[in-house]
Amino acid sequence: MYPVSDRFLARLAENHTPVTRVQLFLTDGRIVDLDHTGGSVSVDRSQAIRRTCTVTVADPALIPRTAADKLATYGAALRISRGVEYGDGSTELVPLGLFRLDSVDGDVSDGPVNLQGKALECAVADDKFTEAYTATGTVVGAITALIQRTLPSTDVISTIVDTPIGSRAFDVEADPWAGAQEIAAAAGAEVYSNADGVFVIATLPDLLTATPVWAVEATEGGVYISGSRAMTSDAVFNGVLARGENTTDDAPPVSALIVDNDPGSPTRWGGPFGRRPKFISSSTLTTVNACAAAAALELANAKAPNASGDISSMPNPALEPGDVIRVAHPDGVRELHQVASFSVPLDEGGDFPITTISAKEDA
């Protein structure tokens, strides 16, 4: 979760007026605060571009007519924040993302104007290779090079143990962002841009060991509105075979099979669920350990849909995908859920739906 004060989390459950801010970054260096009437920021770890935004502005005069108009979609960006006011004149804001402004539309006479944007991953994805490119070195070094090839001044933060990779050759027209994600998987990690617009290389927290960051409880003074729980076997796998073969480096084929071997798991390998393997491969995987790390990350994703939840609560803009939250339902059942996606409203009355990728009973 984005760092916030204890006062902030307590305020979310109280009657308060939310504070939102939308800043427009123009290509000439100017920064303009936009008066807005609504919108939302959607965050979804299953998408290549995690964060997208929609902002509603009342003034139809902001609809661009020429490339010089300030909302023209030729390099402008949006920074969006949401927070709380404390009733004493002070506020606390949390960033929701830095977005490339991609589209502007609306009624030219009466408005409103709708702005749509995508987080910075889109810039890397759109900057496709115009000549052959080879990624080499280490996971962090190769990913950083791919990102800074497009965004030279962008920070890249890594929380993983860096590991060597085999050479990965990309053809003309290949997607550099897809390449960065593939290389991250070689270390059992994922890469994304966070709420500050900084790129992060990290592993998904383990539901079984992570400390819950927030309580969503159906109690007096709690933030719980509604919730549901689901289980499905569709698209669920309990084993992943990762394979690597790199002819460029003349490396021999390697592989590793990682399975769900938890005796108490309903999807354990060879149990009533059977054996349902998934297969991944990459030339960056040149060791058995690298294959095992990649397979372990994919297995965490592949078996997660076994249990999921849809929770609705008071909005918490500080939440992040991968966060573990404690949920207490009206019937008294307590569960730990891992956040997969949510949508933060930019108006006062907006709902805050949270989808989770895994869940377990909380003692």
MORA-V603456 format. One record per residue. N is the residue number from 0. RES is the residue in three letters. PSI is psi in radians with two decimals (* if undefined). Layout:
N:RES:PSI / N:RES:PSI
This chain:
0:MET:2.53 / 1:TYR:2.41 / 2:PRO:2.14 / 3:VAL:2.92 / 4:SER:2.77 / 5:ASP:-0.58 / 6:ARG:-0.65 / 7:PHE:-0.87 / 8:LEU:-0.66 / 9:ALA:-0.63 / 10:ARG:-0.50 / 11:LEU:-0.55 / 12:ALA:-0.11 / 13:GLU:2.85 / 14:ASN:2.00 / 15:HIS:2.89 / 16:THR:2.07 / 17:PRO:2.63 / 18:VAL:2.23 / 19:THR:2.63 / 20:ARG:2.31 / 21:VAL:2.06 / 22:GLN:2.33 / 23:LEU:2.13 / 24:PHE:1.97 / 25:LEU:2.77 / 26:THR:-0.26 / 27:ASP:0.14 / 28:GLY:-0.20 / 29:ARG:2.62 / 30:ILE:2.19 / 31:VAL:2.30 / 32:ASP:2.21 / 33:LEU:2.18 / 34:ASP:2.25 / 35:HIS:2.72 / 36:THR:-0.16 / 37:GLY:-2.92 / 38:GLY:-2.99 / 39:SER:2.81 / 40:VAL:2.11 / 41:SER:2.36 / 42:VAL:2.17 / 43:ASP:1.97 / 44:ARG:-0.23 / 45:SER:-0.17 / 46:GLN:2.56 / 47:ALA:-0.67 / 48:ILE:1.85 / 49:ARG:-0.67 / 50:ARG:2.28 / 51:THR:2.77 / 52:CYS:2.68 / 53:THR:2.27 / 54:VAL:2.32 / 55:THR:2.20 / 56:VAL:2.40 / 57:ALA:-0.61 / 58:ASP:1.92 / 59:PRO:-0.26 / 60:ALA:-0.26 / 61:LEU:-0.16 / 62:ILE:2.14 / 63:PRO:2.42 / 64:ARG:-0.50 / 65:THR:2.93 / 66:ALA:-0.32 / 67:ALA:-0.26 / 68:ASP:2.60 / 69:LYS:-0.35 / 70:LEU:0.27 / 71:ALA:2.50 / 72:THR:0.92 / 73:TYR:0.97 / 74:GLY:-0.11 / 75:ALA:2.73 / 76:ALA:2.77 / 77:LEU:2.36 / 78:ARG:2.19 / 79:ILE:2.43 / 80:SER:2.69 / 81:ARG:2.54 / 82:GLY:-2.70 / 83:VAL:2.71 / 84:GLU:2.59 / 85:TYR:0.03 / 86:GLY:-0.08 / 87:ASP:0.28 / 88:GLY:-0.19 / 89:SER:2.72 / 90:THR:2.86 / 91:GLU:2.09 / 92:LEU:2.56 / 93:VAL:2.29 / 94:PRO:2.50 / 95:LEU:-0.14 / 96:GLY:2.80 / 97:LEU:2.17 / 98:PHE:2.43 / 99:ARG:2.24 / 100:LEU:2.05 / 101:ASP:-0.52 / 102:SER:2.61 / 103:VAL:2.23 / 104:ASP:2.74 / 105:GLY:2.97 / 106:ASP:2.16 / 107:VAL:-0.31 / 108:SER:-0.84 / 109:ASP:-0.21 / 110:GLY:-2.93 / 111:PRO:3.06 / 112:VAL:2.30 / 113:ASN:2.16 / 114:LEU:2.42 / 115:GLN:2.44 / 116:GLY:2.86 / 117:LYS:2.62 / 118:ALA:3.00 / 119:LEU:-0.24 / 120:GLU:-0.54 / 121:CYS:-0.56 / 122:ALA:-0.71 / 123:VAL:-0.74 / 124:ALA:-0.66 / 125:ASP:-0.38 / 126:ASP:1.11 / 127:LYS:2.70 / 128:PHE:2.29 / 129:THR:-0.05 / 130:GLU:2.83 / 131:ALA:2.49 / 132:TYR:2.43 / 133:THR:2.16 / 134:ALA:2.30 / 135:THR:3.07 / 136:GLY:-2.06 / 137:THR:2.95 / 138:VAL:-0.94 / 139:VAL:-0.76 / 140:GLY:-0.75 / 141:ALA:-0.72 / 142:ILE:-0.76 / 143:THR:-0.72 / 144:ALA:-0.69 / 145:LEU:-0.71 / 146:ILE:-0.83 / 147:GLN:-0.20 / 148:ARG:-0.62 / 149:THR:-0.71 / 150:LEU:1.41 / 151:PRO:-0.55 / 152:SER:0.06 / 153:THR:2.39 / 154:ASP:2.51 / 155:VAL:2.08 / 156:ILE:2.32 / 157:SER:2.36 / 158:THR:0.21 / 159:ILE:2.90 / 160:VAL:2.08 / 161:ASP:2.49 / 162:THR:2.63 / 163:PRO:2.69 / 164:ILE:2.77 / 165:GLY:2.80 / 166:SER:2.37 / 167:ARG:1.92 / 168:ALA:2.33 / 169:PHE:2.37 / 170:ASP:2.90 / 171:VAL:2.42 / 172:GLU:-0.08 / 173:ALA:2.73 / 174:ASP:1.97 / 175:PRO:-0.56 / 176:TRP:-0.70 / 177:ALA:-0.63 / 178:GLY:-0.73 / 179:ALA:-0.70 / 180:GLN:-0.68 / 181:GLU:-0.75 / 182:ILE:-0.68 / 183:ALA:-0.68 / 184:ALA:-0.42 / 185:ALA:-0.31 / 186:ALA:0.26 / 187:GLY:0.57 / 188:ALA:-3.14 / 189:GLU:2.78 / 190:VAL:2.46 / 191:TYR:2.89 / 192:SER:2.39 / 193:ASN:-2.95 / 194:ALA:-0.40 / 195:ASP:-0.04 / 196:GLY:0.30 / 197:VAL:2.43 / 198:PHE:2.43 / 199:VAL:2.37 / 200:ILE:2.03 / 201:ALA:2.92 / 202:THR:2.73 / 203:LEU:2.23 / 204:PRO:2.60 / 205:ASP:2.13 / 206:LEU:-0.59 / 207:LEU:-0.39 / 208:THR:-0.28 / 209:ALA:2.55 / 210:THR:2.21 / 211:PRO:2.42 / 212:VAL:-0.22 / 213:TRP:2.56 / 214:ALA:2.20 / 215:VAL:1.69 / 216:GLU:2.41 / 217:ALA:1.07 / 218:THR:2.93 / 219:GLU:2.20 / 220:GLY:0.07 / 221:GLY:3.00 / 222:VAL:0.02 / 223:TYR:2.34 / 224:ILE:-0.91 / 225:SER:2.90 / 226:GLY:2.68 / 227:SER:2.79 / 228:ARG:2.42 / 229:ALA:2.68 / 230:MET:2.47 / 231:THR:2.67 / 232:SER:-0.02 / 233:ASP:2.32 / 234:ALA:0.49 / 235:VAL:2.29 / 236:PHE:2.59 / 237:ASN:0.24 / 238:GLY:2.56 / 239:VAL:2.22 / 240:LEU:2.00 / 241:ALA:2.32 / 242:ARG:2.55 / 243:GLY:2.43 / 244:GLU:2.13 / 245:ASN:1.70 / 246:THR:-0.46 / 247:THR:-0.75 / 248:ASP:0.07 / 249:ASP:0.70 / 250:ALA:2.44 / 251:PRO:2.75 / 252:PRO:2.47 / 253:VAL:2.76 / 254:SER:2.83 / 255:ALA:2.36 / 256:LEU:2.11 / 257:ILE:2.25 / 258:VAL:2.83 / 259:ASP:1.76 / 260:ASN:0.32 / 261:ASP:2.04 / 262:PRO:-0.45 / 263:GLY:0.03 / 264:SER:2.37 / 265:PRO:-0.26 / 266:THR:0.37 / 267:ARG:2.51 / 268:TRP:2.14 / 269:GLY:0.00 / 270:GLY:-2.77 / 271:PRO:-0.46 / 272:PHE:-0.31 / 273:GLY:-2.73 / 274:ARG:2.03 / 275:ARG:1.50 / 276:PRO:2.65 / 277:LYS:2.67 / 278:PHE:2.33 / 279:ILE:2.70 / 280:SER:2.60 / 281:SER:2.48 / 282:SER:-0.23 / 283:THR:-0.30 / 284:LEU:1.85 / 285:THR:-0.01 / 286:THR:2.78 / 287:VAL:-0.68 / 288:ASN:-0.70 / 289:ALA:-0.71 / 290:CYS:-0.73 / 291:ALA:-0.71 / 292:ALA:-0.75 / 293:ALA:-0.72 / 294:ALA:-0.64 / 295:ALA:-0.73 / 296:LEU:-0.79 / 297:GLU:-0.61 / 298:LEU:-0.69 / 299:ALA:-0.67 / 300:ASN:-0.70 / 301:ALA:-0.53 / 302:LYS:-0.16 / 303:ALA:-0.65 / 304:PRO:-0.13 / 305:ASN:-0.67 / 306:ALA:2.31 / 307:SER:2.97 / 308:GLY:2.72 / 309:ASP:1.95 / 310:ILE:2.45 / 311:SER:2.29 / 312:SER:3.12 / 313:MET:2.49 / 314:PRO:2.38 / 315:ASN:1.71 / 316:PRO:-0.21 / 317:ALA:-0.14 / 318:LEU:2.63 / 319:GLU:2.57 / 320:PRO:2.43 / 321:GLY:-0.32 / 322:ASP:2.51 / 323:VAL:2.22 / 324:ILE:2.63 / 325:ARG:2.20 / 326:VAL:2.26 / 327:ALA:1.96 / 328:HIS:2.88 / 329:PRO:-0.48 / 330:ASP:0.07 / 331:GLY:-0.18 / 332:VAL:2.29 / 333:ARG:2.38 / 334:GLU:2.72 / 335:LEU:2.27 / 336:HIS:2.57 / 337:GLN:2.19 / 338:VAL:2.30 / 339:ALA:-0.75 / 340:SER:2.78 / 341:PHE:2.94 / 342:SER:2.14 / 343:VAL:2.09 / 344:PRO:2.68 / 345:LEU:0.37 / 346:ASP:3.04 / 347:GLU:-0.71 / 348:GLY:0.19 / 349:GLY:2.54 / 350:ASP:2.83 / 351:PHE:1.44 / 352:PRO:2.37 / 353:ILE:2.20 / 354:THR:2.35 / 355:THR:2.67 / 356:ILE:-0.28 / 357:SER:2.75 / 358:ALA:2.66 / 359:LYS:2.76 / 360:GLU:2.48 / 361:ASP:2.24 / 362:ALA:*
